Amino acid sequence: MHSLGRRLGGLFSVLLATGLATLQAHDDGAPHSHAHADAAPLAATPLPIVVEASGPVPPPTPLAGTPPRTTGQGFWRFAAAPDLLPVPETARPHVKGAHGTLVVDPDRDIVYWGLEQVGWIAFSDQLTRAAVIQGDPALSRGNLHGADLLRRPGQLPLVVATDNVEGHVYLSDTRFAQVTTLGLPQGGPYADGRGFAPTDAAFTRPGSLC
C-alpha cells in the first residue's frame, strides 16, 4: 500500500508540475507565447438554449402538500429532500453548507459521502443505514472535496480524495484506517509550498492517477 502511495505520489507531482506549464522556454531561456499578431480571430457561435421537456427516466410522482422550492428547468427540476437519508446524529451539525463528494462501491452496495470535519459516512442497505467511519484522523480535519474509487478484484477498492482545506491528497482503501498523503507537486506555482488547494483527483488506470 505504501509503495503504491509513493509511486502515485511521484506521478501525481509530475503530472501537476508539468501539466500546469502553458509556456515553452526557447533557447534564450525566456518564456514565449505561440500566439501571432497576424493570426485571424476565431469565430465562436453560441449554441441555443433548449429546455428539455422529457428525460431518460419517468418523472417522479409529485409530492403531496405544499409544492417545494425547486431549481432547474423543464424536466430537469429538482427539489431538496432533507430527511430522505439517515444522516448520523453526530454528523448533522455539519450538514448545513456541506460542499463535499460522493463515491460509490457498487459491489458492496455502499455510498461514501465525504463531509467537512466529519470524514467519510458510509450509506448501505440501499441507503437505509448510515455510519460515520472512524478512520484516519486526517480525513476529518479538513474537507473531502473530490474523490474517485478504483475497484479491485478480490480486494477492497482504493479511494483517492482531495482535501481543499488542508491542502492534501489522500490515498487509502475503503477501511480508511491507513491513509497515505501524496506529496505536494514539485515546482511550478507550488514551489514555495503554499497555495495548494486540490479540489479533485481521479484514477486514470491501475497504478496511476491525476
C-alpha positions as CSV (number, residue, x, y, z in Angstrom):
1,M,0.0,0.0,0.0
2,H,2.7,2.4,1.0
3,S,4.9,1.6,-2.1
4,L,1.8,2.2,-4.3
5,G,1.2,5.5,-2.5
6,R,4.8,6.6,-3.2
7,R,4.6,5.7,-6.9
8,L,1.2,7.5,-7.2
9,G,2.6,10.5,-5.3
10,G,5.5,10.8,-7.6
11,L,3.4,10.6,-10.7
12,F,0.9,13.0,-9.2
13,S,3.6,15.5,-8.6
14,V,5.0,15.2,-12.1
15,L,1.6,15.5,-13.7
16,L,0.7,18.6,-11.8
17,A,4.1,20.2,-12.1
18,T,4.3,19.6,-15.9
19,G,0.6,19.9,-16.8
20,L,0.3,23.4,-15.4
21,A,3.0,24.8,-17.6
22,T,1.5,26.6,-20.5
23,L,4.5,28.4,-21.9
24,Q,7.6,26.9,-23.5
25,A,11.2,28.1,-22.9
26,H,13.2,28.8,-26.1
27,D,17.0,28.8,-26.4
28,D,17.4,32.0,-24.6
29,G,15.6,30.5,-21.6
30,A,12.8,33.1,-21.6
31,P,9.2,32.0,-22.0
32,H,7.5,32.9,-25.3
33,S,3.9,32.8,-26.3
34,H,3.0,30.9,-29.5
35,A,0.3,33.4,-30.5
36,H,0.9,35.5,-33.6
37,A,-0.3,39.1,-34.1
38,D,-1.5,38.4,-37.6
39,A,-3.5,35.3,-36.8
40,A,-7.1,35.5,-37.7
41,P,-9.5,35.7,-34.8
42,L,-11.5,32.5,-34.1
43,A,-15.2,32.8,-34.8
44,A,-17.5,31.4,-32.0
45,T,-21.2,30.8,-32.4
46,P,-23.1,30.4,-29.1
47,L,-25.4,27.4,-29.0
48,P,-29.1,28.0,-28.5
49,I,-30.6,27.2,-25.0
50,V,-33.1,24.4,-25.4
51,V,-35.2,23.4,-22.3
52,E,-35.9,19.7,-22.3
53,A,-39.5,18.7,-21.6
54,S,-38.7,14.9,-21.2
55,G,-35.8,12.8,-19.9
56,P,-34.4,9.3,-19.8
57,V,-36.5,8.1,-16.9
58,P,-40.2,8.5,-15.9
59,P,-40.8,11.7,-13.9
60,P,-41.4,11.1,-10.2
61,T,-44.8,11.3,-8.5
62,P,-45.4,14.9,-7.3
63,L,-45.0,15.3,-3.6
64,A,-48.2,15.8,-1.5
65,G,-48.7,19.1,0.3
66,T,-47.2,22.4,-0.3
67,P,-45.1,22.4,-3.5
68,P,-41.4,22.5,-2.6
69,R,-38.9,25.1,-3.8
70,T,-37.2,23.8,-6.9
71,T,-34.2,24.5,-9.1
72,G,-33.7,23.8,-12.8
73,Q,-35.9,24.0,-15.8
74,G,-38.3,21.7,-17.8
75,F,-37.8,18.0,-17.0
76,W,-34.6,18.8,-15.1
77,R,-36.2,20.4,-12.0
78,F,-35.0,19.3,-8.6
79,A,-36.2,19.7,-5.0
80,A,-34.3,19.1,-1.8
81,A,-35.3,16.1,0.3
82,P,-33.5,16.9,3.6
83,D,-35.0,13.9,5.5
84,L,-34.5,11.3,2.8
85,L,-31.3,9.8,4.1
86,P,-30.5,8.6,7.7
87,V,-27.6,11.0,8.4
88,P,-25.9,10.0,11.7
89,E,-26.7,12.3,14.6
90,T,-23.0,13.2,15.2
91,A,-22.8,14.4,11.6
92,R,-26.0,16.5,11.5
93,P,-24.4,19.7,12.9
94,H,-22.0,19.7,9.9
95,V,-24.6,19.2,7.1
96,K,-25.6,22.8,6.5
97,G,-23.5,24.3,3.8
98,A,-21.9,20.9,3.0
99,H,-19.6,21.0,0.0
100,G,-18.1,17.6,-0.4
101,T,-18.0,14.5,-2.6
102,L,-19.6,11.1,-3.2
103,V,-18.0,7.8,-4.3
104,V,-19.9,4.5,-4.9
105,D,-18.8,0.9,-4.3
106,P,-21.5,-1.0,-6.3
107,D,-20.0,-4.4,-5.4
108,R,-20.8,-3.8,-1.7
109,D,-23.8,-1.6,-2.0
110,I,-22.1,1.3,-0.2
111,V,-22.1,5.0,-1.0
112,Y,-19.4,7.0,0.7
113,W,-20.1,10.7,1.5
114,G,-17.2,13.0,2.4
115,L,-18.3,15.6,4.9
116,E,-16.2,18.5,6.2
117,Q,-14.9,18.0,9.7
118,V,-16.5,14.6,9.8
119,G,-14.7,12.4,7.2
120,W,-16.4,9.6,5.4
121,I,-20.0,8.5,6.1
122,A,-21.0,5.1,4.7
123,F,-24.6,4.6,3.5
124,S,-25.5,0.9,3.0
125,D,-28.6,-1.4,2.5
126,Q,-30.0,0.7,-0.4
127,L,-29.2,3.9,1.5
128,T,-31.3,2.9,4.5
129,R,-28.4,2.7,7.0
130,A,-25.5,5.1,7.7
131,A,-22.5,5.3,9.9
132,V,-19.5,7.6,10.3
133,I,-16.3,5.7,9.6
134,Q,-13.8,6.1,12.4
135,G,-10.8,6.1,10.1
136,D,-7.5,8.0,10.0
137,P,-8.0,11.4,11.8
138,A,-6.6,13.3,8.9
139,L,-9.8,12.6,6.9
140,S,-11.9,14.5,9.4
141,R,-9.7,17.6,9.9
142,G,-10.5,19.3,6.5
143,N,-13.0,18.9,3.7
144,L,-13.1,15.9,1.3
145,H,-13.9,18.0,-1.8
146,G,-13.4,15.5,-4.7
147,A,-12.7,11.8,-4.9
148,D,-12.6,8.7,-7.0
149,L,-12.9,4.9,-6.3
150,L,-11.0,2.2,-8.1
151,R,-12.5,-1.3,-7.9
152,R,-10.0,-4.2,-7.5
153,P,-11.0,-7.9,-7.9
154,G,-10.6,-9.7,-4.6
155,Q,-9.6,-6.6,-2.7
156,L,-11.2,-3.6,-1.2
157,P,-11.4,-0.6,-3.6
158,L,-8.9,2.2,-3.5
159,V,-10.1,5.7,-2.9
160,V,-8.2,8.9,-3.7
161,A,-9.6,12.0,-2.1
162,T,-8.6,15.7,-2.2
163,D,-8.8,18.0,0.8
164,N,-9.1,21.6,-0.3
165,V,-9.0,23.0,3.2
166,E,-5.9,21.2,4.5
167,G,-4.2,21.1,1.0
168,H,-3.6,17.4,0.8
169,V,-4.4,14.4,-1.4
170,Y,-5.1,11.1,0.4
171,L,-4.9,7.5,-0.8
172,S,-6.4,4.6,1.1
173,D,-8.7,1.6,0.7
174,T,-12.3,1.7,1.9
175,R,-11.4,0.9,5.5
176,F,-9.8,4.4,5.6
177,A,-7.7,3.3,8.5
178,Q,-4.3,3.7,6.8
179,V,-4.0,6.8,4.7
180,T,-1.1,7.8,2.5
181,T,-0.7,11.5,2.0
182,L,0.6,12.2,-1.5
183,G,3.4,14.7,-1.8
184,L,3.0,18.3,-2.8
185,P,3.5,18.9,-6.5
186,Q,7.1,20.0,-7.1
187,G,8.0,23.2,-8.8
188,G,5.5,25.4,-10.7
189,P,3.2,27.6,-8.7
190,Y,3.7,25.4,-5.6
191,A,7.5,25.7,-5.4
192,D,7.1,27.7,-2.1
193,G,4.9,25.0,-0.5
194,R,1.9,27.4,-0.4
195,G,-1.5,27.8,-2.1
196,F,-2.1,24.1,-2.8
197,A,-5.9,23.5,-2.5
198,P,-6.7,20.4,-4.6
199,T,-10.4,20.0,-5.5
200,D,-10.5,16.7,-7.4
201,A,-8.5,13.6,-8.4
202,A,-9.2,10.5,-10.5
203,F,-7.7,7.2,-11.3
204,T,-6.6,7.0,-14.9
205,R,-5.7,3.3,-14.7
206,P,-4.4,0.9,-12.0
207,G,-1.3,2.5,-10.5
208,S,-1.9,6.0,-11.9
209,L,-4.0,9.0,-11.1
210,C,-4.3,12.6,-11.9
